[in-house]
Amino acid sequence: MAFPQPADPTVKKSVTLRRSLAEEIESRTGPRGFSHFVDQAAEYGLALLKAEEIVTDHERRVGPLSDEVMEEARRAWSGE
């Protein structure tokens, strides 16, 4: 299974994962897809953290998001 190479230069890091998690990832990606999967998962996690920061900042400045806005966001997130 071939994965596209990232446009940015890569850096080798050592991470510690639960054995069961690592085995499940590798069972789905194969040994050569493991790093790509972790790279994509980290990118997704960072996107969620950034979104949370935006919402927190907005709520600090303006107040809580309305139920209507939250429902609209839920529908957009799920592709409705």
Contacts in CASP RR format, 6 or more apart in sequence:
PFRMAT RR
TARGET T0000
AUTHOR 0000-0000-0000
METHOD contacts of the structure
MODEL  1
MAFPQPADPTVKKSVTLRRSLAEEIESRTGPRGFSHFVDQAAEYGLALLK
AEEIVTDHERRVGPLSDEVMEEARRAWSGE
1 29 0 8 1.000
1 30 0 8 1.000
1 32 0 8 1.000
1 33 0 8 1.000
3 32 0 8 1.000
3 33 0 8 1.000
3 36 0 8 1.000
6 39 0 8 1.000
15 38 0 8 1.000
17 25 0 8 1.000
22 34 0 8 1.000
25 34 0 8 1.000
25 37 0 8 1.000
25 38 0 8 1.000
26 34 0 8 1.000
28 37 0 8 1.000
29 36 0 8 1.000
29 37 0 8 1.000
55 65 0 8 1.000
58 65 0 8 1.000
59 65 0 8 1.000
65 73 0 8 1.000
END
